[in-house]
Amino acid sequence: MAAQQKCHVRYTPPLPLSRAMDDDAITLMESRAVVSAAGGTGYRTWEAALRLGTFLTTTAEGNSLVKGKSILELGAGTGFLSILCAKNLGASYVLATDGDMYAVETVDTNIMLNGLDHDSKIKTKVYRWGHHLEGLFPQEHEPLQTVIAADVTYDEALIAPLLSTFKSFLDRYPTLKIVLAATIRNEETWMAFVSAFRMASLEMVDIPFEPPPTEHQTGFFHSTGVPIRIIQLKRAHQEAN
């Protein structure tokens, strides 16, 4: 079936990081279909991940969230962001998680394709939102410092488990930074997330980031016509950084 067909896709980082360095490119095995035969959406790299990857790669603020930090990705899908953090951006440790065990197997394959399969600083784990965090992040890499996620706010059915997970993370790691890339496909769905999070005393604070127009991009090429917001999730009493 077409939805099950996968191919190698190569993502070159934006300049100046890449500067003709082939080793910096990220190669992924992924499906170009929107939804897999099994109904999953995590088998391709979406525009929100490319936008967040561009932010992390090209801005000082983005670099500071990753370099030397312990990172966890929620809804890792193909593992693009986790691999970027481990391979190119100097993270001290990265745990790529997804609730779909087949997506996690795909991430394992992609870690191998990028020569990181023998690197102890990137690992994978199945994690379903809303479940307890005990034993999720390895003790030797505590404290967890940054959580990243791209395109996890597309369905109102995800609000409760995602909210529970974010609150648990912030309870466990009070200084944690949570950064999301959100594609606004439906304004009502987006506002449902914003309202639910606000009622739970969590605020979605926009991080200003204007990506280059498509014709001026030098890597992680993606459409800028799609409304995507880079958000830092904070407790309501926290001041914006």
N, C-alpha and C positions, 0 to 999 in steps of 0.2 A: 504494500500500500504506500502511496506517496507520502502520507503523514509519517511513515516509519523510516523513510529514506534519510540517511544522514551523510554529511560530507564534512571535509575539513574547511574551516573558515579561518582566515588569518587577519588579525587585528594589529595594525601598526600604531604605536603610541604617537601622540602629537609631538611635534618639535617643541623645545629643543631636546627632549629626553631621547628620542630615537637617533637623530643625527646619523643616518645611514648605518645604524647598528642593527643588523638583522636579528641578533640574539634578543633584542628587546621586544620583538613581535610576539604576540600571543596567538597560538594555534589551538583551535577548539574543534572538537567533533560535535556537530550540532545539526538539528533539523531546521530547515527553513520554513516548515509548516507552522501555522499559528498555534494549532492544537495537535498534540500527538494522538496516535490511535488509541492510547490508553486514557486520553482526556486531560493529560497534563499540559501545562504551558511553560515548563521550565527547560525545554529542550532546544531553545534558541536564545540568543542574546538580544535583549530588547533595547530600544532606544534609551530608556531611562538608565540602564546600566552603563551605556556608552557615555551618556551625559555626566553621570556621577564619576565615571572613570576619567573623563576629561577634566572635571573639577579637581579631583584628587591629584592628577598628574601635573596640571598647569598652574595651580595657584599655591601660594605660600600657606594659606589656611588649610587647603586640602592636604598638602604635604604633611603639615603638622599633626593631622589626625591619624596618620599612618606610620610615619617614620619612627622606628624604635618602639612602636606600640604593639600591645596584644589586641588582636582584632577578631571579631566574630561576625560572620555574614549570615543573615537570615534569608531564606528563600534563594539560595545561591544559584539554582538553575544549572547553567553550564559551568559555573565557577569562574566566570570572567573576572569579576571584581576581586575575588579572593586570590586568584593567580596573579593578577596585576599587583596587589599589595605585597605578596610574597616575593615575586620575581623582580619587580621593577621599583617598588616604592619603599623598600627597606623596613617592612614590618618585622618585629621581633618574633611574632608567632601569629598564625592565622588559622582559625577553625571555620571551615565552610560547612554550613548546615542547610538542610532542606527536609521537608516533611515527606518527600517522595523518595523511596529508597532507590528507584531507578535513576532519578536525577542525581543522587549522590554517587551512584556507580558511574554516571557520565562525568561527574566532576573528577572522580578518581582517574578515569581515562584521560581527561584533559590535563590533569596534574602530570601524568606520565608523558603526554605529548610535549609538555614544556620542560621536561628534564628535571622535574621537582619530586619525582616519586621516591627518591632516597633522601629527600630533604626533610629533616624533622621539624622544620618551622611551619609547615602547612599540613593540616590533617582534615579529614571529613567526618561528619557524623549525621545520622538521621535525627532530626529534632522537629517535633510537631508543636506548633504554637499553642500556648495555653497550658502545656505540661510543665511540671516542676523543673527547676534549673539544677537541682542537686546532681552533681556528677557530670554536668554538661561540659563545663570548661575545666581543662586540666589544672590541678592545683599548682603544679610547678610553673605555670605561666600566669598565675594570678598576680595582680588584679587585672581583670578584663578592663580595657581602657576605651575601646571604640567598638560600637556596633554599627554595621552598615547594611542597608537593604535597598533594593531597587524594584519598583513596580510591585509593591505588596498591598496597595490600597485600591485595588480595582473592583472589589466585590464586598458589599455590605456584610455578607455572611462572615467575613474575616475580621470584622471590627472587634468582637468580643475576645477571641483567642489572641489576636495581635495586641490588643490593649492590655490583657492580662500578662502577656509576655513582657511588654515594655515596662509595666509597673514593677514586675518581679525583678527585672534587670536593675532598675533604678533603686529599688529597695536594697538589693544585694551590693550594688556598686554605686554609691552616692555621687561619685565624681565622673561617672561614665558619660561619654559623648555618644549620642545616637543620631546618625545622619541618614536621611532617606532621600531617594529620588522618586518623585511621584508624578506619573503621567496622568493628567487630568482629562480623561476620556469622557466623563459624565460629571457635570458640576454637582448634581444632586448627590451622587455617590461620594464625591470628594467632601462635600459639606457634611454628610452624615459622619464621616470619619472625624472631621474637625470638631463637630459638635460633641460627639461621644468622648473624644479625648479631652475636650475642654471641661466637660462635666466631671471627668476623672482627675481634674487639676493638672492636666498635661497640655502644654501649648506647642503648636507647630510653628516654629520661628523660621521665616524665610532667610536663607543665606543668599545674598545677592550674587548672581553669577550669570553673565551673558556670554554664551558660547559663540565662537566665530560663526558667521553664516556658512552654509554648506560649501560654497565655492572657495572659501578661504581656509577651510579646515585642512590640517596637515596630518591628521591621524584620528583614529576612533570615529570614522566618518558616520554621521547620522543626520537625520532631518531635524532642522530647527523649527519647522512649521508645527510640530506637535508640542502642545503646552506641557512642559515638564518643569517641576519646581524642586529645588534642592532645599531640604528642610532639616533643621535641627530640632529634635524633640526634647523638651525641657519640662521640669516641674514648674507649675505656674508661678511659684515664688522665686525661681531662679532668674537672675538678670541675664540678658543676652550677652554673649561674648563679643 
